[in-house]
């Protein structure tokens, strides 16, 4: 029964929709982590420049 459900599920980019949603969430988390690191680095560089 489970194999029939996965076979008949609508394919999005060659994956089942559930897997695609997980991929999107994972990608969003990566982007948020990168944004946090970029903000952290730019703040520290900005403060080091102002102290010089």
N, CA, C and O atoms as a MOPAC input file, in Angstrom:
PM7 MOZYME 1SCF
protein

 N      0.83100 1    -1.20400 1     0.00000 1
 C      0.00000 1     0.00000 1     0.00000 1
 C      0.86400 1     1.25200 1     0.00000 1
 O      0.58800 1     2.19100 1    -0.74600 1
 N      1.90700 1     1.28000 1     0.82600 1
 C      2.76000 1     2.46100 1     0.88600 1
 C      3.48700 1     2.67900 1    -0.43600 1
 O      3.64300 1     3.81900 1    -0.87400 1
 N      3.93500 1     1.59300 1    -1.07900 1
 C      4.64500 1     1.75700 1    -2.35000 1
 C      3.71700 1     2.32300 1    -3.41300 1
 O      4.14600 1     3.13000 1    -4.23800 1
 N      2.44200 1     1.91200 1    -3.40600 1
 C      1.48400 1     2.45700 1    -4.37200 1
 C      1.29000 1     3.95200 1    -4.14900 1
 O      1.19500 1     4.71600 1    -5.11000 1
 N      1.23100 1     4.37100 1    -2.89200 1
 C      1.02700 1     5.79000 1    -2.58700 1
 C      2.20700 1     6.60000 1    -3.10000 1
 O      2.01100 1     7.65000 1    -3.71200 1
 N      3.43500 1     6.13100 1    -2.86200 1
 C      4.60500 1     6.89600 1    -3.29800 1
 C      4.71500 1     6.89800 1    -4.81600 1
 O      5.17100 1     7.88000 1    -5.40300 1
 N      4.30000 1     5.80600 1    -5.45900 1
 C      4.37000 1     5.75600 1    -6.91800 1
 C      3.35800 1     6.69300 1    -7.55700 1
 O      3.65000 1     7.32000 1    -8.57600 1
 N      2.17000 1     6.79500 1    -6.96700 1
 C      1.12400 1     7.62300 1    -7.55900 1
 C      1.18300 1     9.06700 1    -7.06900 1
 O      0.43100 1     9.91000 1    -7.55900 1
 N      2.06900 1     9.37100 1    -6.10500 1
 C      2.18100 1    10.74500 1    -5.61200 1
 C      2.69800 1    11.64200 1    -6.72800 1
 O      3.50000 1    11.21600 1    -7.55900 1
 N      2.23600 1    12.87500 1    -6.74000 1
 C      2.68200 1    13.82800 1    -7.74900 1
 C      4.16800 1    14.07400 1    -7.57100 1
 O      4.63100 1    14.38000 1    -6.47200 1
 N      4.91100 1    13.93700 1    -8.65700 1
 C      6.35200 1    14.13100 1    -8.59400 1
 C      6.69000 1    15.59400 1    -8.83500 1
 O      6.20000 1    16.19800 1    -9.78900 1
 N      7.53100 1    16.16700 1    -7.97100 1
 C      8.00800 1    17.53400 1    -8.13200 1
 C      9.52000 1    17.46400 1    -8.22800 1
 O     10.18200 1    17.05100 1    -7.27500 1
 N     10.07200 1    17.85900 1    -9.35700 1
 C     11.51200 1    17.78300 1    -9.60000 1
 C     12.03900 1    16.37000 1    -9.36800 1
 O     13.15200 1    16.19400 1    -8.87200 1
 N     11.25100 1    15.37500 1    -9.72100 1
 C     11.67600 1    13.99000 1    -9.58800 1
 C     11.58300 1    13.44900 1    -8.17500 1
 O     12.01300 1    12.32300 1    -7.92600 1
 N     11.03500 1    14.21700 1    -7.23900 1
 C     10.90900 1    13.76700 1    -5.85900 1
 C      9.44800 1    13.82600 1    -5.44100 1
 O      8.63800 1    14.52300 1    -6.05100 1
 N      9.12900 1    13.08200 1    -4.39100 1
 C      7.79000 1    13.18000 1    -3.81200 1
 C      7.64000 1    14.53600 1    -3.13000 1
 O      8.64100 1    15.08900 1    -2.67300 1
 N      6.44700 1    15.08900 1    -3.04300 1
 C      6.24500 1    16.42600 1    -2.45600 1
 C      6.79000 1    16.54800 1    -1.03300 1
 O      7.32200 1    17.59500 1    -0.66300 1
 N      6.66100 1    15.47300 1    -0.22200 1
 C      7.14700 1    15.54200 1     1.16100 1
 C      8.64300 1    15.78700 1     1.18100 1
 O      9.13600 1    16.56700 1     1.99500 1
 N      9.37000 1    15.12500 1     0.28800 1
 C     10.82000 1    15.28700 1     0.24100 1
 C     11.18300 1    16.69400 1    -0.21800 1
 O     12.14200 1    17.28400 1     0.27900 1
 N     10.42200 1    17.22800 1    -1.15800 1
 C     10.68600 1    18.57900 1    -1.65600 1
 C     10.47800 1    19.60400 1    -0.55600 1
 O     11.24200 1    20.56300 1    -0.45600 1
 N      9.45300 1    19.41900 1     0.27400 1
 C      9.20300 1    20.34500 1     1.38800 1
 C     10.38100 1    20.30600 1     2.35800 1
 O     10.82300 1    21.34700 1     2.84400 1
 N     10.89100 1    19.09900 1     2.64000 1
 C     12.06300 1    18.99000 1     3.52200 1
 C     13.25600 1    19.69900 1     2.90700 1
 O     14.00500 1    20.37300 1     3.61400 1
 N     13.44600 1    19.55500 1     1.58600 1
 C     14.55000 1    20.22700 1     0.89600 1
 C     14.42700 1    21.73900 1     1.03100 1
 O     15.41800 1    22.42600 1     1.27800 1
 N     13.21300 1    22.25600 1     0.87000 1
 C     12.98600 1    23.70700 1     0.96200 1
 C     13.30700 1    24.18900 1     2.37300 1
 O     13.97400 1    25.21000 1     2.54300 1
 N     12.83300 1    23.45700 1     3.39000 1
 C     13.09400 1    23.85500 1     4.78100 1
 C     14.59200 1    23.82300 1     5.05400 1
 O     15.12400 1    24.72700 1     5.69800 1
 N     15.28000 1    22.78300 1     4.56600 1
 C     16.72500 1    22.67200 1     4.76500 1
 C     17.44800 1    23.84400 1     4.11000 1
 O     18.37100 1    24.41500 1     4.69100 1
 N     17.02300 1    24.20200 1     2.89300 1
 C     17.65000 1    25.31600 1     2.17800 1
 C     17.40800 1    26.63100 1     2.90500 1
 O     18.31800 1    27.45400 1     3.01200 1
 N     16.19400 1    26.84000 1     3.40700 1
 C     15.88800 1    28.06900 1     4.15300 1
 C     16.77300 1    28.15600 1     5.39300 1
 O     17.28300 1    29.22900 1     5.71500 1
 N     16.96100 1    27.03100 1     6.09200 1
 C     17.82100 1    27.02700 1     7.27900 1
 C     19.25100 1    27.37800 1     6.91300 1
 O     19.90700 1    28.12600 1     7.63800 1
 N     19.75100 1    26.84200 1     5.78400 1
 C     21.10700 1    27.17200 1     5.34000 1
 C     21.23600 1    28.66300 1     5.07200 1
 O     22.21100 1    29.29100 1     5.48400 1
 N     20.24900 1    29.23100 1     4.37800 1
 C     20.29200 1    30.66300 1     4.03700 1
 C     20.26400 1    31.50300 1     5.31200 1
 O     21.00500 1    32.48100 1     5.42300 1
 N     19.41600 1    31.13100 1     6.27500 1
 C     19.34100 1    31.88900 1     7.53000 1
 C     20.66300 1    31.81900 1     8.28500 1
 O     21.10400 1    32.81700 1     8.85700 1
 N     21.30300 1    30.63900 1     8.29200 1
 C     22.60300 1    30.50400 1     8.95500 1
 C     23.63900 1    31.38400 1     8.27300 1
 O     24.42900 1    32.04900 1     8.94300 1
 N     23.64000 1    31.39000 1     6.93900 1
 C     24.58900 1    32.23300 1     6.20200 1
 C     24.33600 1    33.70300 1     6.49800 1
 O     25.28100 1    34.46200 1     6.71000 1
 N     23.08000 1    34.11200 1     6.51400 1
 C     22.74400 1    35.50900 1     6.80800 1
 C     23.23600 1    35.89700 1     8.19700 1
 O     23.77100 1    36.99000 1     8.38100 1
 N     23.06300 1    35.01600 1     9.17000 1
 C     23.52800 1    35.28500 1    10.52500 1
 C     25.03500 1    35.44200 1    10.57500 1
 O     25.54600 1    36.33400 1    11.25200 1
 N     25.76400 1    34.57000 1     9.85100 1
 C     27.22500 1    34.65500 1     9.83700 1
 C     27.67900 1    35.92500 1     9.13600 1
 O     28.62600 1    36.57500 1     9.57900 1
 N     27.01300 1    36.28300 1     8.04800 1
 C     27.37600 1    37.50300 1     7.31600 1
 C     27.14900 1    38.71900 1     8.20400 1
 O     28.00300 1    39.60300 1     8.27200 1
 N     26.00800 1    38.77200 1     8.88500 1
 C     25.72200 1    39.90000 1     9.78200 1
 C     26.76400 1    39.98500 1    10.89200 1
 O     27.24700 1    41.06600 1    11.22800 1
 N     27.10000 1    38.82600 1    11.45300 1
 C     28.07600 1    38.78200 1    12.54500 1
 C     29.43300 1    39.29600 1    12.06000 1
 O     30.07600 1    40.08600 1    12.75000 1
 N     29.87100 1    38.85200 1    10.87900 1
 C     31.17200 1    39.26100 1    10.34300 1
 C     31.18500 1    40.73500 1     9.97700 1
 O     32.15800 1    41.43100 1    10.26700 1
 N     30.12500 1    41.22300 1     9.34500 1
 C     30.10300 1    42.63000 1     8.94100 1
 C     30.07700 1    43.52800 1    10.17100 1
 O     30.69700 1    44.59200 1    10.16400 1
 N     29.36900 1    43.12300 1    11.23300 1
 C     29.34500 1    43.92600 1    12.45900 1
 C     30.73000 1    43.98500 1    13.08500 1
 O     31.18000 1    45.05700 1    13.49100 1
 N     31.41000 1    42.85000 1    13.16900 1
 C     32.72600 1    42.83600 1    13.80200 1
 C     33.72200 1    43.64000 1    12.96500 1
 O     34.56900 1    44.33900 1    13.52100 1
 N     33.63200 1    43.55000 1    11.64200 1
 C     34.53100 1    44.32700 1    10.78600 1
 C     34.22300 1    45.81200 1    10.92200 1
 O     35.13400 1    46.64000 1    10.94600 1
 N     32.95000 1    46.14600 1    11.00900 1
 C     32.55900 1    47.55000 1    11.11900 1
 C     33.11400 1    48.14500 1    12.41200 1
 O     33.65500 1    49.25100 1    12.41200 1
 N     32.97700 1    47.39800 1    13.52300 1
 C     33.46300 1    47.91000 1    14.80600 1
 C     34.98100 1    48.01700 1    14.81200 1
 O     35.53000 1    48.96500 1    15.37400 1
 N     35.67500 1    47.05000 1    14.19000 1
 C     37.13700 1    47.11300 1    14.16500 1
 C     37.59000 1    48.30800 1    13.33300 1
 O     38.61200 1    48.92000 1    13.64300 1
 N     36.84800 1    48.64900 1    12.28400 1
 C     37.20100 1    49.80500 1    11.46000 1
 C     36.97800 1    51.08800 1    12.24600 1
 O     37.80000 1    52.00100 1    12.16600 1
 N     35.88500 1    51.18400 1    13.00600 1
 C     35.61000 1    52.41700 1    13.74800 1
 C     36.62400 1    52.60500 1    14.87300 1
 O     36.96100 1    53.74100 1    15.20600 1
 N     37.11700 1    51.52100 1    15.46300 1
 C     38.10800 1    51.65700 1    16.53400 1
 C     39.45900 1    52.08200 1    15.97900 1
 O     40.24100 1    52.71900 1    16.68500 1
 N     39.74800 1    51.73800 1    14.71900 1
 C     41.00100 1    52.19000 1    14.09900 1
 C     40.85200 1    53.65500 1    13.77000 1
 O     41.77900 1    54.26500 1    13.23700 1

